[in-house]
Amino acid sequence: MPKMKTKSSAKKRFKLTGTGKIKRKHAFKSHILTKKSKKRKLKLTHAGLVHKADRSNILKQLALK
């Protein structure tokens, strides 16, 4: 059986931390930034973690499970 390929879109969007959690970036920070408050843009800058309900699906896309 051939090796499972990683989804290119997933490998660009997600990174694994040292403890095995999955890091992600926030959406809505790429354009139309003038109407968004400074506070909102600052909060979107920091990376977040993937919710545990989505974790198994993303690990499959990354060919890790």
C-alpha positions in Angstrom: 0.0 0.0 0.0 1.4 3.4 -0.9 2.2 6.1 1.7 -0.7 8.5 2.6 -0.2 12.0 1.3 -0.5 15.1 3.4 -3.1 17.6 2.4 -1.2 20.6 1.1 -3.8 23.0 2.4 -3.6 21.5 5.9 0.2 21.6 6.1 0.2 25.3 5.2 -2.4 26.2 7.9 -1.5 24.0 10.9 1.6 23.3 13.0 2.1 20.8 15.8 3.4 22.1 19.2 5.9 20.1 21.3 3.1 18.7 23.5 1.1 17.5 20.5 -1.5 20.3 20.3 -2.3 21.9 16.9 -1.7 25.6 16.4 -3.7 27.7 14.0 -4.0 31.3 12.9 -7.1 33.4 13.3 -9.2 34.2 10.3 -10.4 37.8 9.2 -7.0 39.4 9.5 -6.0 39.6 5.8 -8.0 42.6 4.3 -10.7 45.2 5.0 -8.8 46.1 8.2 -9.9 49.8 8.4 -13.3 49.1 9.9 -11.9 46.7 12.5 -10.9 48.1 15.9 -7.3 48.0 17.0 -8.2 45.7 19.9 -9.9 43.2 17.5 -7.0 43.2 15.1 -4.5 42.6 18.0 -6.5 39.6 19.3 -6.6 38.1 15.8 -2.8 38.4 15.5 -2.0 35.8 18.2 -2.2 32.1 17.2 -4.8 29.9 18.8 -5.2 26.2 19.3 -7.5 23.8 17.4 -10.6 22.6 19.3 -10.5 19.0 20.4 -13.6 18.2 18.3 -11.7 19.1 15.1 -8.3 17.6 16.2 -8.8 14.0 14.8 -9.9 15.4 11.4 -6.9 17.6 11.1 -4.5 14.9 12.1 -5.9 12.7 9.3 -5.3 15.5 6.8 -1.7 15.8 8.1 -1.4 12.0 7.6 -0.4 11.6 11.3 -3.2 9.3 12.3 
